[in-house]
């Protein structure tokens, strides 16, 4: 008996998943196919998307008419991290002498040796892989089959980043699951509702543009996760709708630590918005990643110890496509080649803008400039 098994977080399920599964159904022609959403993947943090919603979207995407397909809640019943070898054991016990086919993408194929108890998997299942362009496709040293053709280089993390950056469900997911995503405000749609209610339209558009640009920069500077870049970008100006006095009051009430707080409150309280935005990200939208929170807090004045994400956000903020001053395009292009040079140029522009506007210069901005010049020389 042929048993095809397709596991993953499916957070959310997308068209590449469906394409891969359909091809496997055609070529393997299994007697039964188990689609098994992870409860808690051993390789990832536990998904904030409830299991029941991910299962619901799987059923909507694949349909429930094909009686060969089993939407299996095995991992939910396990109630914790479940490893693939355990899933194979479960299927061997469920069926009489089954021939198990494990469906994966090429990226997983090349990493299977690092999975828990890989030898058991190799001895008890045939690995079925879909090729993606750009991945290493060296023949694996165990029983496997390549499906015909190539499959889209698409990931659930990219889909989530897209939704979070623009507030829209892309056509890379099946149309059938879009209502579930919208109804349950998944993948950042609740963030967009809040921003639209608290920011002026131009500021909201700017936030989306910065998130989009931060995502583009993360493709170049790969140590930064695209979802982190987008999350920092979309929330960086969350408090920008507050007036100066409101920002001062907000920071006092929530005991937000701000360097030079007294001077900023007196001379340029608008600068407090970055620190207030970081508080909103953490306390209203449960952002716990310190790198993201620091990037949001530092995006206006910078700091002497900026992470790559902080640099990306600082540069994306001043050079997003809604910025119309002449140097914005130059900074964007520079960032595509050398992030540190783009940061230096962006810091220079910010200082000049402040001087030309006859505004107070915060010591943090001056300190960043001096620090970057020392590094340059």
C-alpha positions in Angstrom: 0.0 0.0 0.0 1.4 3.4 -1.0 1.1 6.1 1.6 2.2 9.7 0.7 2.8 12.0 3.7 3.1 15.7 3.4 4.0 17.5 6.6 4.8 21.1 7.5 3.7 24.2 9.4 1.5 25.3 6.5 1.5 28.8 8.1 -0.2 29.6 5.7 -0.5 27.0 3.0 0.4 28.5 -0.4 0.3 27.6 -4.1 3.8 26.0 -4.1 2.5 23.5 -1.5 -0.4 22.7 -3.7 1.7 22.4 -6.8 4.1 20.1 -5.1 1.4 17.9 -3.7 -0.5 17.6 -6.9 2.6 16.6 -8.9 3.4 13.9 -6.2 -0.2 12.6 -6.4 0.2 12.2 -10.2 3.6 10.6 -10.2 3.5 8.5 -7.0 -0.3 7.6 -7.4 -0.6 6.7 -3.7 -3.5 4.8 -2.2 -3.8 7.4 0.5 -2.2 10.7 1.2 -1.8 12.2 4.7 -1.5 16.0 5.0 -0.1 16.6 8.5 0.2 20.1 9.9 2.8 20.6 12.6 1.7 21.4 16.1 5.2 22.6 17.0 7.9 22.1 14.5 11.3 21.1 16.0 13.0 23.6 13.7 10.8 26.7 14.5 9.2 28.7 17.3 5.7 27.5 18.0 3.3 29.2 15.5 1.0 31.9 16.9 -1.5 30.8 14.3 -3.9 28.3 16.1 -3.7 24.8 14.8 -7.4 24.7 14.1 -7.1 27.7 11.7 -4.1 26.2 9.8 -6.0 22.9 9.5 -9.1 24.8 8.3 -7.0 26.6 5.6 -5.5 23.3 4.5 -9.0 21.8 4.0 -10.1 25.0 2.1 -7.0 24.9 -0.1 -7.0 21.2 -1.0 -10.7 20.6 -0.8 -12.3 17.7 1.0 -13.8 15.8 -1.9 -10.8 13.6 -2.6 -11.3 10.6 -0.4 -7.7 9.6 -0.7 -6.6 12.7 1.3 -6.5 12.4 5.1 -6.2 15.7 7.0 -4.3 14.3 9.9 -4.2 15.9 13.4 -1.6 13.4 14.6 0.7 16.1 15.8 -2.0 18.0 17.7 -2.7 14.8 19.6 1.0 14.5 20.4 0.7 17.9 22.0 4.3 19.0 21.6 7.3 18.9 19.2 7.0 15.9 16.9 9.8 14.5 14.8 9.4 13.1 11.3 10.7 9.6 12.3 7.8 9.5 14.9 5.4 10.3 12.1 6.8 7.5 10.0 6.5 5.1 12.9 2.8 6.2 13.4 2.0 5.5 9.7 3.8 2.1 9.8 1.6 1.1 12.8 -1.6 2.5 11.1 -1.3 0.5 7.9 -0.3 -3.1 7.1 3.2 -3.1 5.6 2.9 0.4 3.9 5.3 1.8 1.4 5.7 5.3 2.8 6.6 8.3 0.6 7.8 11.4 2.4 7.2 14.6 0.4 9.7 17.4 0.8 11.2 20.4 -1.1 14.8 20.3 -2.3 15.9 22.6 0.6 14.6 19.9 3.1 16.2 17.1 1.1 19.7 18.5 1.6 19.1 18.9 5.4 17.5 15.6 6.2 20.7 14.2 7.6 20.4 16.7 10.5 16.9 15.6 11.4 16.2 13.5 14.5 16.9 9.8 13.9 17.5 10.2 10.1 18.5 6.6 9.6 15.1 5.4 10.6 13.5 7.7 8.1 15.8 6.5 5.3 15.2 2.8 6.1 11.4 3.1 6.3 10.4 5.8 3.8 11.2 6.9 0.3 11.9 10.6 0.2 10.1 12.4 -2.7 11.5 15.8 -3.5 10.4 18.7 -5.6 13.2 20.8 -7.1 13.5 24.5 -6.7 15.8 26.6 -8.8 18.8 28.0 -6.9 19.0 25.2 -4.3 21.8 22.7 -4.2 20.5 19.6 -6.1 23.4 17.2 -5.4 22.1 13.6 -5.3 21.2 12.6 -1.7 22.9 9.5 -0.3 19.6 7.7 0.5 16.5 6.4 -1.3 14.8 9.3 -2.9 12.8 10.4 -6.0 12.8 13.8 -7.8 9.5 14.9 -9.2 9.5 16.2 -12.7 10.1 19.9 -13.3 10.7 22.8 -10.9 8.5 24.3 -8.3 8.1 28.0 -7.2 10.7 29.4 -4.8 8.0 30.4 -2.3 7.8 30.1 1.5 5.2 30.7 4.1 7.5 33.2 5.8 7.5 35.2 2.5 3.8 35.1 2.4 3.5 36.3 6.0 6.0 39.1 5.3 4.0 40.2 2.3 0.8 40.4 4.2 2.4 42.2 7.1 4.2 44.7 4.9 1.2 45.7 2.7 -1.9 44.6 4.6 -3.2 42.5 1.7 -3.5 38.8 1.0 -1.3 38.0 -2.1 -2.3 35.7 -5.0 0.5 33.3 -3.9 -2.0 31.7 -1.6 -5.2 29.9 -2.8 -8.1 32.3 -3.1 -10.2 29.9 -1.0 -8.2 30.7 2.2 -8.2 34.5 1.9 -11.5 34.9 3.7 -10.2 32.9 6.7 -7.0 35.0 6.8 -9.1 38.2 6.7 -11.8 37.2 9.1 -9.3 36.2 11.7 -6.9 39.1 11.1 -4.0 36.8 10.6 -0.4 37.6 9.7 -0.4 41.3 10.7 -3.8 42.4 9.3 -4.7 43.5 12.9 -1.6 45.7 12.9 -2.8 47.4 9.7 -6.3 48.0 11.2 -4.6 49.7 14.2 -2.2 51.8 12.0 -5.0 53.0 9.7 -7.0 54.1 12.8 -4.0 55.9 14.4 -2.0 57.4 11.6 -2.7 59.9 8.8 -3.0 58.2 5.4 0.4 59.5 4.2 2.2 58.2 7.3 0.5 54.9 7.0 1.6 54.7 3.3 5.1 55.6 4.4 5.1 52.8 7.0 4.2 50.3 4.2 6.9 51.7 1.9 9.5 51.4 4.7 8.5 47.8 5.4 8.7 46.9 1.7 12.2 48.5 1.4 13.4 46.8 4.6 12.3 43.5 3.1 14.2 44.2 -0.1 17.4 45.0 1.9 17.0 41.8 4.0 17.3 39.9 0.7 20.8 41.3 0.4 21.9 41.3 4.0 20.8 37.7 4.7 21.6 37.7 8.4 18.4 39.6 8.8 15.2 37.6 8.7 12.7 39.1 6.2 9.8 38.9 8.8 11.9 40.8 11.3 12.7 43.5 8.7 9.1 43.9 7.8 7.9 43.9 11.4 10.3 46.7 12.3 9.4 48.6 9.1 5.6 48.5 9.5 5.7 49.4 13.2 8.5 52.0 13.2 6.2 55.0 13.2 3.3 53.5 15.2 3.4 56.5 17.6 3.8 59.1 14.9 0.1 60.2 15.2 0.7 61.5 18.7 1.5 65.2 19.3 4.6 66.3 21.1 2.9 66.8 24.5 1.1 63.5 24.0 4.4 61.7 23.4 5.9 63.2 26.5 2.9 62.1 28.6 3.0 58.7 27.0 6.6 58.1 27.8 6.2 59.3 31.4 3.1 57.2 32.0 4.7 54.0 30.6 8.1 54.7 32.1 9.8 54.5 28.8 13.6 55.0 29.1 14.8 57.6 26.7 18.3 59.1 26.6 18.3 62.9 27.0 14.6 62.7 27.8 14.4 66.1 29.5 16.2 67.9 26.6 14.2 66.0 23.9 10.9 66.7 25.8 11.8 70.4 25.9 13.3 71.1 22.5 12.1 68.4 20.1 9.4 66.0 21.6 8.6 64.5 18.2 11.8 62.5 18.5 10.1 60.5 21.2 7.9 58.7 18.7 10.5 56.1 18.0 10.8 55.0 21.6 7.0 55.1 22.0 6.6 53.0 18.8 8.9 50.4 20.2 6.7 50.3 23.4 3.6 49.9 21.2 5.2 47.1 19.2 6.1 45.2 22.4 3.0 45.8 24.4 0.2 46.0 21.9 1.5 43.6 19.3 3.6 41.2 21.4 6.9 41.8 19.6 9.5 40.2 21.9 12.5 40.2 19.6 14.9 42.7 21.1 16.6 43.3 17.7 13.3 44.5 16.2 12.5 46.6 19.3 15.9 48.2 19.3 15.7 48.9 15.5 12.4 50.7 16.0 13.7 52.7 19.0 16.9 53.7 17.0 15.4 54.4 13.6 15.4 58.2 14.1 18.6 59.0 16.0 20.6 55.8 15.7 23.0 54.5 18.3 26.7 53.6 18.6 26.0 49.9 18.5 23.5 49.4 15.7 22.7 45.9 14.5 22.3 45.2 10.8 18.5 45.3 11.2 18.8 48.8 12.9 20.9 50.0 10.0 18.4 48.6 7.5 15.5 50.4 9.2 17.4 53.7 9.6 18.3 53.7 5.9 14.9 52.4 4.7 13.1 55.1 6.7 15.0 58.0 5.1 15.1 56.6 1.6 11.7 54.8 1.1 10.0 55.4 -2.3 7.6 58.0 -0.9 10.6 60.2 0.0 10.9 62.8 -2.8 14.1 64.7 -2.0 16.9 64.2 -4.5 19.2 62.1 -2.4 16.7 59.4 -1.5 17.3 57.5 -4.7 21.1 57.7 -4.2 20.8 56.3 -0.6 18.6 53.5 -1.8 21.1 52.5 -4.5 24.0 52.8 -2.1 22.3 50.5 0.4 22.0 47.8 -2.2 25.8 47.7 -2.4 27.2 48.9 0.9 24.9 49.3 4.0 27.5 51.1 6.1 28.2 53.7 3.4 24.4 54.2 3.0 24.1 54.6 6.8 26.8 57.3 6.8 25.1 59.2 4.0 21.7 58.9 5.6 23.1 60.2 8.9 24.6 63.1 7.1 21.3 64.0 5.4 19.4 63.8 8.7 21.9 66.2 10.3 21.7 68.6 7.4 17.9 68.5 7.4 17.8 69.3 11.1 20.3 72.2 10.7 18.5 73.6 7.6 15.2 73.5 9.5 16.9 75.3 12.4 15.9 72.6 14.9 17.7 71.4 18.0 20.4 68.7 17.4 20.1 65.8 19.7 23.4 64.6 21.1 22.5 61.1 20.0 22.5 62.1 16.4 25.8 64.0 16.8 27.3 61.0 18.6 26.2 58.7 15.7 27.8 60.9 13.2 31.1 61.2 15.0 31.1 57.4 15.5 30.5 56.7 11.8 33.2 59.2 10.8 35.7 57.5 13.1 34.9 54.1 11.6 35.2 55.5 8.1 38.7 56.8 8.8 
